[in-house]
Amino acid sequence: MVMLGLEVFLRECLDLAAGKRAALLACPSSIDSQLRSSRERLHAESAVNLVALFGPEHGLRGAAQAGSPVQNARDPLTNLPVHSLYGQTHTPTPAMLRGIDIILIDLPDGGARFYTYLATALNVLRAAAESGSEVVLLDRPAPLGGARVEGPVLRSAWRSFVGPFELPVRYGMTIGEVARLVNAAEIGCDLTVVPMRGWRRDMTYADTGLPFVPSSPNLPTPEAMLLYPGACLLEGTNLSEARGTTKPFEYFGAPWIHAEELAAALNGLGLAGLRFRPVYFVPTFSKHQDELCAGVQIYMLDRETAQPVAAMLHVLQAIKMRYADDFAWREAWQAGAPPPIDLLYGSDDLRLAIDAGRPVDELIAGWQDDLRAFEALRARHLLYPEG
């Protein structure tokens, strides 16, 4: 079984926190191998003077839905103040960090650039660089494995909270490795990453032997997480990604789709490692709330050959061609901001190509040089061996 960075820290690295006032960034899936929360374990450790907590999107206890602001609070488990980093601010303020010597980060990653926990962790690094606080990141497994990269590299003009650095959609790194890369590239805080023991790059989360606790209410299973790098692009459209159902990011559809016809058309594309089954569902919230949607369920039959980002480009193009009068891109989340699909994709290339009817294979071919350059940069910051 993999030994988490949290457990390595508690066994071997407590000296890093000796004599210092500490804060912890965590969420409900910040647990050890026995399902004990990191805030519980660190608060109970006499060598750690834990004085404050930070919570990301969904909150420290995971009760908030996606996009819902989270308020500051007090943690009933530890009686410590909880500073929300998904409310009035996404970055720790000087007031929040006053008197904090060291920030511990024990936060899972989603393995995809737009998963907001990555942006939150990087914002903590940036705030620590300004305040002079140390950061100790307790590393966790890359849920999609650490061997493969895929998708377009974000262009700097499209940086946002769902695109905090020039990464491909799927970057094949742990959160600790990404923190090392970005910190070296532009932040420069006092960062220590406590590595795991026993993790290899070819491991997905299911291979680790660790219990799975969802870090997002809309990614309830390891299967959904494997599909997420592609399926999240649906958020930039008027298709339901099945929020408000039991299968978010595994189902998708809309009231104007014919499920059986779409499933047949998508299976006819021959997308490696994937199959599509017709489904019907009624979202209880989010897009098409309380409306009967027809669509498909995505099955990843072979994770070694499946390319979820590239596959979703073909899916979106097929839907645009088949349902041109109904399909649409979502409007900007905020006035003056780019359309959500541009922020998620990392440029306007996808939207413009599909609207113009250009083959998405051209976009996929265009990723390759950027991915090779990224892989050369990535190699300098990896902590774990190949399989």
Salt bridges, closest charged atoms under 4 A:
GLU12 OE1 - ARG197 NH2 2.59
ASP32 OD2 - ARG36 NE 2.80
ASP32 OD2 - ARG41 NH1 3.08
ASP75 OD2 - ARG39 NE 2.92
ASP106 OD1 - ARG140 NE 2.74
GLU134 OE2 - LYS20 NZ 2.94
GLU166 OE1 - ARG159 NH2 2.87
GLU177 OE1 - ARG201 NH2 2.79
GLU186 OE2 - ARG126 NH2 2.83
GLU186 OE1 - ARG159 NH2 2.84
ASP202 OD1 - ARG200 NE 3.20
ASP207 OD2 - ARG303 NH2 2.75
GLU235 OE2 - ARG243 NH2 2.17
GLU241 OE2 - ARG243 NE 2.97
GLU241 OE1 - LYS287 NZ 2.81
GLU250 OE1 - LYS247 NZ 3.87
GLU260 OE1 - HIS258 ND1 3.79
GLU261 OE1 - ARG322 NH1 3.98
GLU291 OE2 - HIS288 ND1 3.52
GLU304 OE2 - ARG303 NE 3.65
ASP342 OD2 - ARG351 NH2 2.79
ASP349 OD2 - ARG155 NH2 2.44
ASP355 OD1 - LYS320 NZ 3.48
ASP361 OD1 - HIS314 NE2 3.15
ASP369 OD1 - ARG372 NH2 2.35
